[in-house]
Amino acid sequence: MRRPVNATFIGVHDYDDQLPDYSTEGLQQLAREMDELLDRFEVGRVRDSAADSAERNDLLLAGNYLRQQLWELESDHFQHGNPCVYTSEAIVGVIFHLRRN
């Protein structure tokens, strides 16, 4: 699970005891997985030009989200240069637990 705090937020509590892996290896693996997903979206867009407009919009949104996440991983504004990234994941993870039903 690459985003356990997000999972907790949406109600998937299987990873409540985990935080994201922001180690060098963890971030590299995350980037590889997002690159692979982006490649699959690009292939899908070219291969399936007959998809309806909702599917095309979903594909566009997902692809742009992945591109943004990849940019963030490469920049100094997030994991590589902003200590708030680490503390906010921990704090938000606790807050999400307090919001549980």
C-alpha positions in Angstrom: 0.0 0.0 0.0 1.6 3.2 -1.2 -0.9 5.7 0.4 -2.1 4.2 3.7 -3.3 7.5 5.1 -5.4 8.1 2.1 -6.9 4.6 2.5 -7.8 5.4 6.1 -9.4 8.6 4.9 -11.7 6.9 2.5 -12.7 4.2 5.0 -10.3 1.3 4.1 -8.9 0.5 7.6 -6.6 -2.4 6.6 -3.6 -0.1 6.7 -4.5 2.1 9.7 -1.2 1.2 11.5 1.0 2.3 8.5 2.5 5.5 7.1 3.8 6.1 3.6 7.2 4.7 2.7 9.2 7.9 2.0 12.6 6.1 1.9 14.6 6.6 -1.3 13.6 3.0 -2.4 10.0 3.6 -1.5 9.7 6.8 -3.5 11.5 5.2 -6.5 9.1 2.3 -6.4 6.2 4.7 -6.2 7.5 6.6 -9.2 8.0 3.4 -11.2 4.4 2.3 -10.4 3.0 5.6 -11.5 5.0 5.6 -14.7 3.7 2.1 -15.5 0.1 3.3 -14.8 0.6 6.3 -17.0 2.0 4.2 -19.8 -1.1 2.0 -19.5 -3.4 5.0 -19.7 -1.6 6.3 -22.7 -1.8 3.0 -24.5 -5.5 2.8 -23.6 -6.2 6.3 -25.0 -4.5 5.4 -28.3 -6.0 2.0 -28.6 -9.6 2.8 -27.5 -10.5 6.0 -29.3 -14.1 4.9 -29.3 -14.4 5.2 -25.5 -17.3 7.4 -24.3 -16.7 10.9 -23.1 -16.9 10.0 -19.4 -14.2 7.4 -19.9 -12.0 9.8 -21.8 -12.4 12.4 -19.1 -11.6 9.8 -16.4 -8.5 8.8 -18.3 -7.5 12.4 -18.7 -7.9 13.2 -15.0 -6.1 10.1 -13.9 -3.2 10.7 -16.3 -2.9 14.3 -15.2 -3.0 13.3 -11.6 -0.2 10.8 -12.1 1.9 13.5 -14.0 1.4 15.9 -11.1 2.4 13.3 -8.6 5.5 12.4 -10.6 6.4 16.1 -10.8 6.0 16.4 -7.0 8.3 13.4 -6.4 11.0 15.0 -8.5 10.7 18.5 -7.0 12.1 19.9 -3.8 8.7 21.1 -2.7 7.5 17.8 -1.3 9.2 14.7 0.2 12.7 15.9 -0.8 12.6 19.3 0.7 9.6 19.9 2.9 9.6 18.5 6.4 5.9 19.2 6.7 5.2 16.3 4.4 6.3 13.9 7.0 4.6 15.5 10.0 1.4 16.1 8.2 1.0 12.5 7.2 1.4 11.4 10.8 -0.9 14.1 12.1 -3.6 13.6 9.5 -3.4 9.8 10.0 -4.3 10.3 13.7 -7.1 12.8 12.8 -8.6 10.3 10.3 -8.7 7.7 13.1 -10.6 10.1 15.3 -13.2 10.5 12.5 -14.0 6.8 12.4 -17.5 5.6 13.0 
